[in-house]
Amino acid sequence: MKRNIKTLLILLSVLLTITLYVPAGGSKEQGDKSKALDFPKRPIEIVVPFGPGGSSDMMTRQVASIMTKIVGKPVNVVNRAGGGGIDGMVYVAKAPADGYTLLQITPSHAIATALGRPNADLLKDFDPVANFQIDIQCFGVAKNSKFKSLDDILEYAKANPGKVKIGGTSPGGLDEYMANGFAKAAGVQFLYVPYNAAAETKAAVLGGEIDIYQDKVISFLTMVRADQIRPIVVLNNKRLDMIEELKNVPCSVEKGIQFTQGSWRGFAVRKGTPQPIRDYLAEVIKKVYESPEYREASKRDMSDIIPGYIGPKEYGEMWVSEIAKFKEILGKK
């Protein structure tokens, strides 16, 4: 009898240990891998190299919230804006290669590498974790703008080269490339006005400092739904009929403008981070992407029109192809 009681107590102790170990919202499998790695033992930091309020910031905060529940430790988001995303990139490139500091990356970082900008290099200094979102760019004007449509903008721009102002973050990065690339494809010339944060760009268009507001669907819709912005064009090869607010907005291709560059957002760690930790982080990011909480959020804000998750190997290959494309486009050999 005593032996049976002792055996039962041992079994209960083992079960209790397993139960206590699994992080809230996580799985036993995820917990086992984390325990085997002894990672994470402390909070994880995700650096957003842009200011608060933009697509990158909004997406990363969603990820961090869900990720915290999976890994069982706080996942904190830190904004380090400046240099078109370079300041945050340099910060993570100098952080320890231990998996505790992640960089949220966009095509701006591929462009920086394509241009050979100093201090940080996407391929030399970082390892891919996973891509999370692929987004589509939209242009709009303030509701009180004198321009009521894309045709109005283009007609004025053709008669007044360089007078139409379009804002964005990432000077010398993706926003500037999309603004000038679209203008070139349309046969006009815009004046690009850079800002450090998306919040500044939004204030600028509402205050009349710039004529065109550009942003990714995820945050563009916020301004449209607040009745602050009138959408005029979607940079895509077809209309976004699935979005009520954009279903009647022309796409660039139907207007005869062959320019559809969009954005992507993912995560990286400093090169040299141990492979098991990189694999673990990639699995965690995938779990966040597949979680009911994120699926519901992405359905609500239409941030997953194009499926966004790409694993580390394919994501690394995507870096190489994107950098090659930007080198060709920007004339860098």
CORWOTA-V141373 format. One record per run of one state. SS is the DSSP state (~ for helix, > for strand, _ for the rest). FROM is the first residue (numbers start at 1). TO is the last residue. Records with the same first field share a line. If there is no record, write none. Layout:
# CORWOTA-V141373
SS->FROM-TO, FROM-TO
This chain:
# CORWOTA-V141373
_->1-1, 22-27, 38-43, 49-54, 72-74, 80-82, 94-100, 106-106, 115-121, 136-136, 143-149, 160-164, 169-173, 187-190, 195-197, 207-211, 226-228, 235-250, 252-262, 271-274, 291-291, 302-305, 307-309, 311-311, 331-333
~->2-21, 28-37, 55-71, 83-93, 107-114, 122-125, 150-159, 174-186, 198-206, 217-225, 275-290, 292-301, 312-330
>->44-48, 75-79, 101-105, 126-135, 137-142, 165-168, 191-194, 212-216, 229-234, 251-251, 263-270, 306-306, 310-310
